[in-house]
Amino acid sequence: MSADDIERRVYVCFGNVFPAVPAAQLPELRQELTADWDSVAHVTLLASLGEEFGLDIDFEAAADMTSAAAAVRMIRDQLGH
């Protein structure tokens, strides 16, 4: 799986959880600037990422995932990329 494929799939997950955000803005999405990114959306996002990539994501460790870019880094790290 390429780095571009990982990014694309992460952004698809973000788009599913935050459908009101235009696709072009997903790479820049940050929790502090997104009113809809509450604790429920965060858990939903983590579950979506885990399912998409077949990973058991540690929800406590993922508490620091506060942006789409951080999510890409987290998934790359978990996949060893």
C-alpha positions in Angstrom: 0.0 0.0 0.0 1.5 3.3 -1.0 1.7 6.5 1.1 -0.8 8.2 -1.3 -3.2 5.3 -0.9 -3.0 5.6 2.9 -3.7 9.3 2.7 -6.6 8.9 0.3 -8.2 6.2 2.5 -7.8 8.3 5.6 -9.5 11.2 3.9 -12.3 9.0 2.8 -12.9 8.1 6.5 -12.8 11.7 7.5 -15.3 12.6 4.7 -17.7 9.9 5.9 -17.6 11.2 9.5 -17.6 14.9 8.5 -19.8 15.0 5.3 -20.3 18.8 5.5 -16.6 19.4 5.0 -15.6 19.8 1.3 -13.2 17.1 0.1 -10.5 19.6 -0.8 -10.5 20.8 2.9 -10.1 17.4 4.5 -6.3 17.3 4.5 -6.3 20.6 6.5 -9.0 19.5 9.0 -8.1 20.2 12.6 -10.2 19.3 15.7 -10.0 22.8 17.3 -11.4 24.4 14.1 -14.2 21.9 13.5 -17.3 22.3 15.6 -18.6 18.9 14.7 -15.4 17.1 15.9 -16.6 16.2 19.4 -15.9 13.1 21.5 -18.5 11.1 19.6 -17.1 12.1 16.2 -13.6 11.3 17.4 -14.6 7.7 18.5 -16.5 7.2 15.3 -13.5 8.4 13.3 -11.2 6.0 15.1 -13.6 3.1 14.6 -13.8 4.0 10.9 -10.0 4.2 10.5 -9.6 0.9 12.3 -12.1 -0.8 10.1 -10.7 0.7 6.9 -7.2 -0.4 7.6 -7.9 -3.6 9.6 -6.2 -2.2 12.7 -7.0 -2.3 16.4 -6.5 1.3 17.2 -5.8 2.1 20.9 -8.4 4.8 21.6 -6.4 6.2 24.5 -3.2 6.5 22.4 -5.2 8.1 19.6 -6.4 10.9 21.9 -3.6 13.0 20.4 -5.0 12.6 16.9 -6.3 16.2 16.5 -5.9 16.7 12.8 -6.3 14.8 9.5 -2.5 15.0 9.1 -2.0 13.4 12.5 -4.4 10.6 11.5 -2.3 9.9 8.4 0.9 9.8 10.5 -0.8 7.5 13.1 -2.0 5.0 10.4 1.4 5.1 8.6 3.1 4.3 11.9 0.7 1.5 12.7 1.2 0.0 9.3 5.0 0.4 9.5 5.2 2.9 6.6 
